[in-house]
Amino acid sequence: MKIKWSGVFPAVTTKFTDNDELDFNAFDKNIYAQLEAGVDGLILGGSLGEASSLTNEEKFGLLSHTIKLVNGRVPVLLNIAESTTKAAVQVAKTAKELGASGLMLLPPMRYYADDEETLAFFKSVAESTDLPIMIYNNPVDYKIEVTLDMFAELANYENIQAVKESTRNISNITRMINRFGDRFKIFTGVDPIAMESLVMGAHGWVAGLVDAFPKETVAIYRLVKSNRIQEALTIYRWFLPVLELDIHPKLVQYIKLAEVGTGIGTENVRAPRLKIKGKERERVLKIINDALVARPVLPENSWGVLELPAV
């Protein structure tokens, strides 16, 4: 299905059983909660989805399962995080065959590519498929920045349509808009500066804590875009201590613990990740539980399914 590049796109977590297999029952429960809240798309196999620990068989099995589960209600994107261009191209081709709506594309993994190499990587993937692509620009975590000059070259590729803006420099949104206008749809990708980014013109939000708090995330987005800033700000101020869990190296463990707190997930992670314990666990649980105690009443019609697209 065609992607409307706006709204809230959860970077969903991958659920595992106690035996370290994909837990589709827990996964489905969370996806249903996302759909009920009114999210606008789903992204599988990202950092939060523990992509580096999934086999290709698991990634593609999860993709096929999700496409069937959502049944055309929202677009389903698969993240590409590969070490070689050849592998990235193959993932793009298989995603297309399985019915993915689009791709989120990281720079090459495990190699600090320069600008020329990074562009060649992106271009090769774009040329291998007609699926719409969102470039993931996260130099903080992945050490490669996609600069404005690089985006100027990527603008020649019609299917490179959006960017997950995770530079953590809010001014970069204005720079992108000033230089490219509406050519690239901009999604904020850092939860603790999401509202600021939306106010500055970001079209959407690739969100993390939405996995535990889908309705609140959708409400902030819709209220900002309806210029109901004060109502959004009230929710955002309550949410911020939880949103800051998104920028820690253990964001997967933290967000999964939050999913347990709201009843729509499990804590299981895949090694080498381990469940958090001791003082760290107590600290994170306090943040989550304090938020649950003070959970705000959301404004009427600020979340929920607005309109089901034609399948």
C-alpha positions as semicolon CSV with decimal commas, in nm:
position;residue;x (nm);y (nm);z (nm)
1;M;0,000;0,000;0,000
2;K;0,107;0,358;-0,061
3;I;0,276;0,534;0,229
4;K;0,143;0,866;0,348
5;W;0,457;1,002;0,509
6;S;0,303;1,157;0,819
7;G;0,186;1,053;1,164
8;V;0,325;0,813;1,421
9;F;0,526;0,512;1,299
10;P;0,624;0,287;1,593
11;A;0,963;0,121;1,576
12;V;0,817;-0,195;1,723
13;T;1,000;-0,432;1,953
14;T;1,046;-0,798;1,866
15;K;0,892;-1,030;2,121
16;F;1,066;-1,350;2,234
17;T;0,945;-1,652;2,430
18;D;1,128;-1,788;2,732
19;N;1,287;-2,032;2,486
20;D;1,427;-1,748;2,275
21;E;1,189;-1,798;1,983
22;L;0,966;-1,535;1,823
23;D;0,662;-1,478;2,044
24;F;0,387;-1,397;1,797
25;N;0,113;-1,395;2,063
26;A;0,284;-1,118;2,261
27;F;0,374;-0,939;1,939
28;D;0,014;-0,943;1,816
29;K;-0,114;-0,801;2,145
30;N;0,115;-0,503;2,111
31;I;0,033;-0,446;1,744
32;Y;-0,339;-0,447;1,819
33;A;-0,276;-0,182;2,086
34;Q;-0,085;0,029;1,832
35;L;-0,365;0,000;1,577
36;E;-0,631;0,083;1,836
37;A;-0,437;0,398;1,928
38;G;-0,438;0,508;1,566
39;V;-0,076;0,479;1,458
40;D;-0,005;0,551;1,092
41;G;0,257;0,288;1,006
42;L;0,478;0,017;1,157
43;I;0,854;-0,032;1,128
44;L;0,996;-0,380;1,188
45;G;1,349;-0,491;1,260
46;G;1,496;-0,161;1,373
47;S;1,731;-0,104;1,664
48;L;1,441;-0,149;1,903
49;G;1,345;-0,461;1,712
50;E;1,686;-0,613;1,797
51;A;1,767;-0,637;1,426
52;S;2,130;-0,732;1,486
53;S;2,025;-1,046;1,670
54;L;1,759;-1,166;1,423
55;T;1,821;-1,415;1,146
56;N;1,695;-1,331;0,799
57;E;1,441;-1,609;0,838
58;E;1,307;-1,443;1,153
59;K;1,300;-1,096;0,994
60;F;1,109;-1,214;0,691
61;G;0,880;-1,433;0,899
62;L;0,797;-1,135;1,117
63;L;0,735;-0,922;0,808
64;S;0,499;-1,174;0,648
65;H;0,315;-1,224;0,977
66;T;0,271;-0,850;1,034
67;I;0,147;-0,781;0,682
68;K;-0,118;-1,048;0,726
69;L;-0,205;-0,925;1,075
70;V;-0,262;-0,559;0,985
71;N;-0,446;-0,649;0,663
72;G;-0,385;-0,317;0,492
73;R;-0,480;-0,095;0,783
74;V;-0,137;0,072;0,794
75;P;0,182;0,044;0,586
76;V;0,445;-0,200;0,712
77;L;0,811;-0,106;0,663
78;L;1,114;-0,328;0,708
79;N;1,438;-0,184;0,838
80;I;1,760;-0,261;0,650
81;A;2,072;-0,271;0,867
82;E;2,334;-0,471;0,680
83;S;2,712;-0,480;0,660
84;T;2,735;-0,522;0,283
85;T;2,564;-0,363;-0,012
86;K;2,492;-0,707;-0,157
87;A;2,306;-0,815;0,158
88;A;2,112;-0,487;0,177
89;V;1,998;-0,520;-0,183
90;Q;1,883;-0,877;-0,122
91;V;1,684;-0,772;0,184
92;A;1,517;-0,497;-0,020
93;K;1,424;-0,744;-0,294
94;T;1,285;-1,001;-0,051
95;A;1,088;-0,736;0,137
96;K;0,926;-0,635;-0,192
97;E;0,840;-0,998;-0,275
98;L;0,679;-1,048;0,065
99;G;0,462;-0,737;0,033
100;A;0,636;-0,472;0,244
101;S;0,508;-0,119;0,191
102;G;0,849;0,040;0,222
103;L;1,195;0,035;0,377
104;M;1,390;0,220;0,642
105;L;1,756;0,223;0,542
106;L;2,061;0,263;0,762
107;P;2,414;0,336;0,637
108;P;2,650;0,037;0,617
109;M;2,694;-0,134;0,952
110;R;3,029;-0,223;1,112
111;Y;3,222;-0,006;0,868
112;Y;3,274;0,367;0,900
113;A;3,194;0,454;0,539
114;D;3,287;0,795;0,401
115;D;3,038;1,013;0,214
116;E;3,107;0,857;-0,125
117;E;3,074;0,502;0,007
118;T;2,759;0,583;0,202
119;L;2,596;0,740;-0,102
120;A;2,693;0,446;-0,320
121;F;2,534;0,212;-0,065
122;F;2,207;0,409;-0,052
123;K;2,193;0,447;-0,431
124;S;2,248;0,075;-0,490
125;V;1,957;-0,015;-0,265
126;A;1,733;0,252;-0,417
127;E;1,815;0,128;-0,768
128;S;1,732;-0,231;-0,672
129;T;1,370;-0,166;-0,575
130;D;1,074;0,060;-0,636
131;L;0,972;0,048;-0,270
132;P;0,963;0,388;-0,096
133;I;1,262;0,444;0,130
134;M;1,318;0,636;0,453
135;I;1,685;0,715;0,520
136;Y;1,780;0,677;0,886
137;N;2,017;0,962;0,977
138;N;2,162;0,885;1,319
139;P;2,527;0,992;1,347
140;V;2,515;0,977;1,727
141;D;2,469;0,601;1,737
142;Y;2,594;0,491;1,395
143;K;2,877;0,745;1,346
144;I;2,782;0,832;0,987
145;E;2,600;1,157;0,916
146;V;2,395;1,203;0,603
147;T;2,466;1,568;0,527
148;L;2,250;1,812;0,334
149;D;2,487;1,786;0,037
150;M;2,441;1,409;0,044
151;F;2,063;1,448;0,051
152;A;2,097;1,674;-0,254
153;E;2,236;1,376;-0,444
154;L;1,977;1,137;-0,301
155;A;1,700;1,371;-0,418
156;N;1,760;1,234;-0,768
157;Y;1,610;0,903;-0,656
158;E;1,233;0,922;-0,661
159;N;1,181;0,638;-0,416
160;I;1,401;0,797;-0,147
161;Q;1,118;0,994;0,006
162;A;1,170;1,044;0,378
163;V;1,427;1,072;0,655
164;K;1,428;0,960;1,015
165;E;1,599;1,265;1,161
166;S;1,801;1,152;1,462
167;T;2,096;1,390;1,456
168;R;1,957;1,538;1,782
169;N;2,000;1,881;1,629
170;I;1,652;2,028;1,600
171;S;1,778;2,303;1,371
172;N;1,853;2,036;1,111
173;I;1,479;2,015;1,044
174;T;1,473;2,379;0,944
175;R;1,788;2,335;0,735
176;M;1,629;2,045;0,548
177;I;1,307;2,238;0,484
178;N;1,492;2,554;0,379
179;R;1,702;2,363;0,127
180;F;1,463;2,098;-0,002
181;G;1,116;2,228;0,075
182;D;0,877;1,934;0,077
183;R;1,103;1,697;-0,119
184;F;1,183;1,480;0,184
185;K;0,927;1,403;0,453
186;I;1,095;1,445;0,788
187;F;1,027;1,215;1,083
188;T;1,165;1,293;1,424
189;G;1,346;0,988;1,558
190;V;1,447;1,091;1,911
191;D;1,166;1,067;2,164
192;P;1,286;1,331;2,415
193;I;1,290;1,604;2,147
194;A;0,992;1,480;1,950
195;M;0,746;1,755;2,036
196;E;1,003;2,026;1,966
197;S;1,077;1,863;1,631
198;L;0,709;1,841;1,538
199;V;0,660;2,208;1,622
200;M;0,956;2,290;1,395
201;G;0,790;2,116;1,104
202;A;0,864;1,743;1,122
203;H;0,592;1,555;0,935
204;G;0,594;1,247;1,155
205;W;0,741;1,062;1,449
206;V;0,927;0,730;1,441
207;A;0,865;0,659;1,804
208;G;1,004;0,422;2,067
209;L;0,803;0,465;2,387
210;V;0,491;0,438;2,173
211;D;0,552;0,065;2,215
212;A;0,438;0,102;2,576
213;F;0,226;0,419;2,553
214;P;0,063;0,424;2,208
215;K;-0,235;0,647;2,286
216;E;-0,029;0,915;2,456
217;T;0,219;0,925;2,169
218;V;-0,052;0,957;1,906
219;A;-0,225;1,223;2,115
220;I;0,085;1,442;2,133
221;Y;0,135;1,417;1,758
222;R;-0,225;1,498;1,670
223;L;-0,255;1,782;1,919
224;V;0,063;1,948;1,792
225;K;-0,053;1,917;1,431
226;S;-0,389;2,065;1,530
227;N;-0,203;2,358;1,689
228;R;-0,334;2,258;2,034
229;I;0,011;2,315;2,174
230;Q;-0,075;2,364;2,541
231;E;-0,272;2,040;2,555
232;A;0,013;1,855;2,388
233;L;0,266;2,016;2,620
234;T;0,081;1,898;2,930
235;I;0,104;1,538;2,812
236;Y;0,462;1,581;2,691
237;R;0,585;1,718;3,023
238;W;0,434;1,417;3,201
239;F;0,584;1,184;2,939
240;L;0,937;1,325;2,921
241;P;1,102;1,121;3,201
242;V;0,978;0,806;3,027
243;L;1,074;0,931;2,680
244;E;1,431;0,977;2,800
245;L;1,457;0,598;2,831
246;D;1,478;0,602;2,450
247;I;1,828;0,752;2,439
248;H;2,008;0,502;2,664
249;P;2,223;0,216;2,528
250;K;1,979;-0,023;2,699
251;L;1,674;0,135;2,540
252;V;1,548;-0,209;2,431
253;Q;1,544;-0,344;2,786
254;Y;1,399;-0,021;2,924
255;I;1,119;0,006;2,671
256;K;1,031;-0,360;2,702
257;L;1,006;-0,311;3,078
258;A;0,768;-0,022;3,012
259;E;0,563;-0,250;2,786
260;V;0,528;-0,490;3,078
261;G;0,413;-0,201;3,295
262;T;0,132;-0,112;3,056
263;G;0,039;-0,475;2,993
264;I;0,123;-0,494;2,623
265;G;0,462;-0,665;2,615
266;T;0,716;-0,893;2,773
267;E;1,059;-0,834;2,916
268;N;1,238;-1,106;2,719
269;V;1,540;-0,993;2,518
270;R;1,787;-1,191;2,309
271;A;2,143;-1,240;2,434
272;P;2,389;-1,079;2,450
273;R;2,129;-0,840;2,588
274;L;2,022;-0,930;2,942
275;K;1,728;-0,817;3,153
276;I;1,823;-0,531;3,380
277;K;1,848;-0,593;3,753
278;G;1,944;-0,440;4,084
279;K;1,964;-0,065;4,130
280;E;1,931;-0,004;3,756
281;R;1,606;-0,197;3,746
282;E;1,473;-0,013;4,049
283;R;1,555;0,323;3,890
284;V;1,385;0,244;3,560
285;L;1,081;0,089;3,727
286;K;1,039;0,400;3,940
287;I;1,030;0,618;3,628
288;I;0,771;0,389;3,468
289;N;0,559;0,346;3,779
290;D;0,562;0,717;3,862
291;A;0,432;0,782;3,511
292;L;0,160;0,520;3,545
293;V;0,039;0,671;3,872
294;A;0,011;1,016;3,715
295;R;-0,106;0,899;3,370
296;P;-0,309;1,185;3,222
297;V;-0,661;1,177;3,086
298;L;-0,622;1,236;2,715
299;P;-0,831;1,496;2,533
300;E;-1,130;1,356;2,351
301;N;-1,061;1,247;1,991
302;S;-0,684;1,289;2,032
303;W;-0,620;0,923;1,952
304;G;-0,788;0,631;1,778
305;V;-0,851;0,518;1,424
306;L;-0,955;0,814;1,213
307;E;-1,019;0,646;0,883
308;L;-0,939;0,302;0,746
309;P;-0,770;0,323;0,406
310;A;-0,898;0,117;0,118
311;V;-0,720;-0,217;0,100
